[in-house]
Amino acid sequence: TKPPETTIRQFHIQLTKERVMKTLLKALLLTTLAAISSLAWGADSSPEKVAKNFVEKIYSGNTVEATEFMYFPPKSRYENKELVQIEIDRMSKGAQHDIEKYGMPEVSVGEAVYINSDKTKATVKVTLNSKKDGQEHSDSNNVSLIKTEDGWRIDMSE
């Protein structure tokens, strides 16, 4: 039989190896998750993509995801979550009305026009083109965006 201190030393070495492996696996998992989130949010890395995705979410009735594209400044009237929901519901109802009247639109966007020198604020022209019962309809609006630490967002400060 082995002396007790050799067994304890081997046990300690085995335990240390397991800890190192667990730490490496955790680091690998976190790195993988960070890469995946970067890819997911990378799709919304430009003002044009954010504007398009936001409008598409509103028109598809996905108001929960649409709010993720919105920026509400601190100490604004939108600190009250009920007002945020009222605003989103208003947008969604308007979109549903448009869909009933004109059909589901195709969303296209123009190039971002930066409105400050550090390029943290921009407007993007969003155009909705739809066709229903042989009649074509087109509507365009400028959408204001702001670059935040979370990426580009629809600026709800106005």
FENURWO-V242737 format. One record per residue. SS is DSSP state (H for helix, E for strand, - for the rest). NEAR is the number of other ideal C-beta (glycine too) atoms within 10 Angstrom. D_LAST is the distance of its C-alpha to the last C-alpha in Angstrom with 2 decimals. Layout:
BEGIN
ss:near:d_last
SS:NEAR:D_LAST
SS:NEAR:D_LAST
END
This chain:
BEGIN
ss:near:d_last
-:5:79.94
-:9:77.36
-:8:77.16
H:8:74.28
H:8:72.44
H:10:72.26
H:11:70.73
H:11:68.20
H:12:67.35
H:11:66.88
H:10:64.74
H:10:62.59
H:10:62.28
H:10:61.33
H:10:58.73
H:10:57.25
H:10:57.10
H:10:55.28
H:10:52.70
H:10:52.15
H:10:51.76
H:10:49.26
H:10:47.23
H:10:47.35
H:10:46.36
H:10:43.38
H:10:42.29
H:10:42.77
H:10:40.79
H:10:37.85
H:10:37.96
H:10:38.07
H:10:35.11
H:10:33.09
H:11:34.09
H:10:33.20
H:10:29.72
H:10:29.24
H:9:30.29
H:9:28.07
H:13:24.89
H:12:26.21
-:10:25.66
-:20:21.91
-:12:22.28
-:18:20.64
H:27:17.21
H:21:19.19
H:18:20.81
H:27:17.79
H:28:16.06
H:19:19.45
H:19:20.24
H:26:17.03
H:25:17.66
H:17:21.34
H:21:20.82
H:21:18.90
H:21:21.68
-:14:24.40
-:12:23.28
-:13:22.85
H:17:19.83
H:9:21.00
H:13:20.98
H:22:17.66
H:18:16.00
-:15:17.70
-:22:15.56
E:17:12.21
E:20:10.77
-:20:9.67
-:14:9.67
-:7:12.68
-:7:12.83
-:14:9.66
H:12:10.37
H:18:10.91
H:11:13.95
-:11:15.80
H:10:16.91
H:8:17.76
H:13:14.23
H:18:13.50
H:12:16.68
H:12:15.95
H:17:12.78
H:17:14.98
H:11:17.88
H:10:16.14
H:18:15.33
H:18:18.88
H:10:20.54
H:12:19.05
H:21:20.35
H:13:23.68
H:10:24.03
H:17:23.59
H:16:26.14
H:9:28.60
H:11:28.30
H:19:28.17
-:16:29.18
-:14:27.59
-:22:25.70
E:12:26.27
E:18:23.08
E:15:23.20
E:20:20.87
-:14:21.21
-:11:21.26
-:21:18.28
E:12:17.44
E:15:16.67
-:13:14.64
-:10:16.16
-:6:19.82
-:7:19.79
-:11:18.19
-:13:15.65
E:17:12.69
E:24:13.37
E:18:12.81
E:25:15.37
E:16:16.79
E:21:17.70
E:15:20.65
E:19:22.23
E:15:25.92
E:19:28.07
E:14:31.51
E:14:33.13
-:6:36.53
-:5:36.98
E:10:33.90
E:10:31.24
E:14:27.56
E:13:24.83
E:12:21.11
E:12:18.64
E:12:14.89
E:12:12.92
E:20:11.05
E:17:8.89
E:26:10.77
E:18:11.57
E:19:15.16
E:12:15.95
-:4:19.48
-:10:19.54
E:17:18.83
E:25:16.09
E:19:13.32
E:22:10.54
E:19:7.32
-:17:5.56
-:13:3.79
-:6:0.00
END
